[in-house]
Amino acid sequence: MKRNLLSGTLGLLALVWCNIALAATVDTVVTRSKAMKKDIKAVVIKPAGYNTDRKFPTLYLLHGAGGKYSEWVSKTPDKETVKRLADLYNMVVVCPDGGVTSWYFDAPEDPTYKYETYVAGELVEYIDSHYATIKDRSGRAITGLSMGGHGGLYLGFRHQDVFGACGSMSGGVDIRPFPENWEIAKRLGKYSEHPERWEANTVINLTHLITPNKLAVIIDCGYSDFFYKVNVDLHNKLVDRNVAHDFIVRPGGHTWEYWGNAIAYQMLFFNNYFAKR
């Protein structure tokens, strides 16, 4: 009886999901980074209920290494996934361009890469001045995949005055085991020459910045992902530091099939956080 009821409930939820009238609108905006002296594109998804008579929570959704701003609306197996979730939760979603391999920090080795300043400062200011958003940390969250997962936690941990919640999907949350990969050395210098930069800019070393009971955190990684071990290490460190967080592990690898599923868990988590404000 319970199994039949559960099956019926899941079936009903699936039916509702598939029949949500897709009314979210997608803007492609050009923003200016004074810090980097260049124009940068971003996708802004407005939910069906968007209007200027109310204020909406905002999710900043970051892409991975080698990617670009439009991927969250073009590469998920169901390309409407994020738009449907924006409608479901009445949430504005902002997908910025983070450069091919920025890792979302201000690169000491390359002054043309100041993506921490851009995303956590300049872009937030632009969005809040051009859209009907909640202009407070309690109405902002940030997450992303792979390099963007590093960025979601890196910016969330370092800018708790800007973001009230942060997350990661298959994130490179410890960059130190990968000194030759993804052009990180171009941003920080070689690990052998500048180990202090690598130590200071890897997420797993930033947990001491978290103010107790201030930041909502969610981490998600598949068992078959090459970042699985560093995600488990981060989870264990957060547990040791008594930092509350959600940690999801399940079958899957470093793929869009995985992220297309993971984003639903992340946006549910952030919606629950926004509902508490």
C-alpha positions as CSV (number, residue, x, y, z in Angstrom):
1,M,0.0,0.0,0.0
2,K,2.8,2.4,0.9
3,R,4.7,1.5,-2.2
4,N,1.7,2.1,-4.4
5,L,1.1,5.5,-2.8
6,L,4.7,6.5,-3.2
7,S,4.7,5.4,-6.8
8,G,1.5,7.3,-7.4
9,T,2.9,10.4,-5.8
10,L,6.2,10.3,-7.8
11,G,4.2,9.8,-10.9
12,L,2.0,12.8,-10.2
13,L,5.1,14.9,-9.5
14,A,6.7,13.8,-12.7
15,L,3.5,14.7,-14.6
16,V,3.3,18.1,-13.0
17,W,7.0,18.7,-13.9
18,C,6.6,17.7,-17.5
19,N,3.5,19.9,-17.9
20,I,4.8,23.1,-16.3
21,A,4.0,25.8,-18.9
22,L,7.4,27.0,-19.9
23,A,7.1,30.8,-19.6
24,A,10.5,31.8,-18.3
25,T,12.3,34.3,-20.5
26,V,16.0,34.4,-21.3
27,D,17.9,37.6,-21.7
28,T,21.5,37.8,-22.9
29,V,23.0,40.9,-21.4
30,V,26.4,42.6,-21.9
31,T,27.9,43.8,-18.7
32,R,31.0,45.9,-18.2
33,S,33.9,45.0,-15.9
34,K,35.8,48.0,-15.0
35,A,38.3,45.8,-13.2
36,M,39.1,43.9,-16.4
37,K,38.3,46.7,-18.8
38,K,36.1,44.6,-21.0
39,D,32.5,43.7,-21.8
40,I,31.3,40.3,-20.5
41,K,28.1,38.5,-21.5
42,A,25.7,36.7,-19.2
43,V,22.4,34.9,-19.5
44,V,19.6,36.1,-17.2
45,I,16.6,33.8,-16.8
46,K,13.4,35.5,-15.5
47,P,10.7,33.2,-14.1
48,A,7.1,33.3,-15.5
49,G,5.9,35.3,-12.6
50,Y,8.5,38.0,-13.0
51,N,7.3,41.6,-12.6
52,T,8.7,44.8,-11.2
53,D,6.1,45.0,-8.5
54,R,7.9,42.4,-6.3
55,K,11.5,41.4,-5.6
56,F,12.9,38.0,-6.6
57,P,15.7,35.8,-5.2
58,T,18.7,35.3,-7.4
59,L,20.8,32.3,-8.2
60,Y,24.2,32.9,-9.8
61,L,25.0,29.7,-11.8
62,L,28.6,29.2,-13.0
63,H,30.0,27.2,-15.8
64,G,33.0,24.9,-15.9
65,A,36.5,25.1,-17.4
66,G,36.4,25.5,-21.2
67,G,32.8,26.6,-21.0
68,K,30.8,29.8,-21.4
69,Y,27.8,31.7,-20.1
70,S,25.2,30.1,-22.3
71,E,25.9,26.4,-21.4
72,W,23.3,26.0,-18.7
73,V,20.5,26.7,-21.2
74,S,22.1,24.8,-24.1
75,K,23.9,21.7,-22.8
76,T,21.7,20.0,-20.3
77,P,20.1,16.9,-21.8
78,D,16.7,18.7,-21.4
79,K,17.7,22.2,-22.4
80,E,14.6,23.6,-20.6
81,T,15.6,22.3,-17.2
82,V,16.9,25.5,-15.6
83,K,14.1,27.5,-17.1
84,R,11.5,25.1,-15.7
85,L,13.2,25.3,-12.3
86,A,13.3,29.1,-12.4
87,D,9.5,29.0,-13.1
88,L,8.9,26.5,-10.4
89,Y,10.7,28.4,-7.7
90,N,10.1,32.0,-8.9
91,M,13.8,32.6,-9.0
92,V,16.0,34.8,-11.3
93,V,19.0,32.8,-12.5
94,V,22.1,34.5,-13.7
95,C,24.7,32.6,-15.8
96,P,27.8,34.8,-16.2
97,D,30.8,34.2,-18.5
98,G,33.7,33.2,-16.2
99,G,36.4,33.0,-18.8
100,V,37.7,29.8,-20.2
101,T,39.8,29.0,-17.1
102,S,39.4,31.7,-14.6
103,W,38.6,29.5,-11.6
104,Y,36.6,32.6,-10.4
105,F,39.4,34.2,-8.4
106,D,41.4,37.4,-9.1
107,A,44.5,35.9,-10.7
108,P,47.8,37.1,-9.2
109,E,49.7,35.9,-12.2
110,D,47.3,37.5,-14.8
111,P,45.8,41.0,-13.9
112,T,43.4,40.6,-16.9
113,Y,41.6,37.8,-14.9
114,K,39.7,39.4,-12.0
115,Y,36.6,37.2,-12.0
116,E,36.2,37.3,-8.2
117,T,35.8,41.1,-8.4
118,Y,33.5,40.7,-11.4
119,V,31.1,38.1,-10.2
120,A,30.9,38.9,-6.5
121,G,30.9,42.7,-7.1
122,E,30.4,44.2,-10.5
123,L,27.9,41.6,-11.8
124,V,25.8,41.6,-8.6
125,E,25.6,45.4,-8.8
126,Y,24.5,45.2,-12.4
127,I,21.8,42.6,-11.8
128,D,20.4,44.4,-8.8
129,S,20.3,47.7,-10.7
130,H,18.6,46.2,-13.8
131,Y,16.3,43.6,-12.4
132,A,13.7,43.3,-9.6
133,T,15.9,41.3,-7.2
134,I,16.2,41.0,-3.4
135,K,19.2,43.3,-2.8
136,D,20.5,41.4,0.2
137,R,22.5,38.3,0.9
138,S,19.4,36.6,2.1
139,G,18.1,36.7,-1.5
140,R,21.3,35.5,-3.2
141,A,22.8,32.1,-3.8
142,I,25.7,30.9,-6.0
143,T,26.7,27.5,-7.3
144,G,28.2,25.9,-10.4
145,L,29.7,22.8,-12.0
146,S,33.4,21.7,-12.0
147,M,35.4,24.9,-12.1
148,G,32.2,26.7,-11.4
149,G,31.7,24.4,-8.3
150,H,35.0,25.7,-7.0
151,G,33.8,29.2,-7.9
152,G,30.5,28.8,-6.1
153,L,32.1,27.8,-2.8
154,Y,35.1,30.0,-3.2
155,L,33.0,33.1,-3.7
156,G,30.4,32.0,-1.2
157,F,32.9,31.4,1.6
158,R,34.8,34.7,0.8
159,H,31.8,36.9,0.3
160,Q,29.2,36.0,3.0
161,D,28.1,39.6,3.0
162,V,27.0,39.1,-0.6
163,F,25.7,35.5,-0.7
164,G,23.7,33.7,1.9
165,A,23.9,30.3,0.3
166,C,26.4,28.5,-1.9
167,G,26.9,25.2,-3.6
168,S,29.0,23.0,-5.8
169,M,28.3,20.3,-8.4
170,S,31.3,18.1,-9.2
171,G,33.5,20.9,-8.0
172,G,37.2,21.1,-8.1
173,V,37.2,22.0,-4.5
174,D,40.9,21.3,-4.0
175,I,43.1,22.4,-6.9
176,R,46.4,21.3,-5.4
177,P,46.3,17.7,-6.7
178,F,46.0,19.1,-10.2
179,P,49.0,21.4,-10.7
180,E,49.2,20.7,-14.5
181,N,45.6,20.9,-15.3
182,W,43.1,23.4,-16.6
183,E,45.5,26.3,-16.9
184,I,45.4,26.9,-13.2
185,A,49.2,27.6,-13.3
186,K,48.5,30.5,-15.7
187,R,46.4,32.2,-13.0
188,L,48.4,31.4,-9.9
189,G,51.9,30.6,-11.3
190,K,53.4,27.1,-11.0
191,Y,52.7,25.3,-7.8
192,S,56.4,24.6,-7.4
193,E,57.2,28.3,-7.5
194,H,54.2,29.8,-5.7
195,P,52.7,27.1,-3.4
196,E,51.4,29.9,-1.1
197,R,49.0,31.1,-3.8
198,W,47.7,27.6,-4.4
199,E,47.2,27.1,-0.6
200,A,45.4,30.5,-0.3
201,N,43.0,30.0,-3.3
202,T,41.8,26.4,-2.9
203,V,38.4,26.0,-1.4
204,I,39.3,23.2,1.1
205,N,41.6,25.7,2.8
206,L,38.9,28.4,3.2
207,T,36.5,26.6,5.6
208,H,37.8,28.8,8.5
209,L,36.1,31.8,6.8
210,I,32.6,30.4,7.4
211,T,30.7,32.2,10.1
212,P,28.8,29.7,12.2
213,N,25.2,29.3,11.2
214,K,25.4,32.1,8.6
215,L,26.0,30.3,5.3
216,A,23.8,27.6,3.8
217,V,26.1,25.1,1.9
218,I,25.3,22.2,-0.5
219,I,27.9,19.9,-2.2
220,D,27.1,17.3,-4.8
221,C,29.4,14.9,-6.6
222,G,29.2,11.5,-8.3
223,Y,31.0,8.4,-7.3
224,S,32.7,8.1,-10.6
225,D,33.9,11.7,-10.8
226,F,37.6,12.4,-10.8
227,F,36.8,15.1,-8.2
228,Y,35.0,12.7,-5.9
229,K,37.9,12.3,-3.4
230,V,38.5,16.0,-3.0
231,N,34.8,16.5,-2.4
232,V,34.7,13.8,0.3
233,D,37.8,15.4,1.9
234,L,36.0,18.8,1.9
235,H,32.9,17.1,3.4
236,N,34.9,15.5,6.2
237,K,36.7,18.8,6.9
238,L,33.3,20.6,7.2
239,V,32.1,17.9,9.6
240,D,35.3,18.2,11.7
241,R,34.7,22.0,11.9
242,N,31.0,21.4,12.7
243,V,29.8,23.4,9.7
244,A,26.3,22.4,8.7
245,H,25.9,21.4,5.1
246,D,24.2,19.1,2.7
247,F,26.4,16.5,1.0
248,I,25.0,14.4,-1.9
249,V,26.8,11.5,-3.4
250,R,25.3,9.2,-6.0
251,P,26.2,7.3,-9.1
252,G,27.5,9.4,-11.9
253,G,30.5,11.1,-13.5
254,H,31.7,14.4,-14.8
255,T,28.9,14.8,-17.3
256,W,26.0,17.0,-18.3
257,E,23.7,14.1,-17.6
258,Y,24.8,14.3,-14.0
259,W,24.6,18.1,-13.8
260,G,21.2,18.3,-15.4
261,N,20.0,16.1,-12.6
262,A,22.0,17.8,-9.8
263,I,20.7,21.3,-10.5
264,A,17.2,20.2,-9.4
265,Y,18.5,19.3,-6.0
266,Q,20.6,22.5,-5.7
267,M,17.7,24.8,-6.7
268,L,15.3,23.0,-4.2
269,F,18.0,23.6,-1.5
270,F,18.3,27.3,-2.4
271,N,14.5,27.7,-2.6
272,N,14.2,26.3,0.9
273,Y,16.8,28.7,2.1
274,F,15.1,31.7,0.4
275,A,11.8,30.7,2.0
276,K,13.2,31.2,5.4
277,R,14.0,34.9,4.9
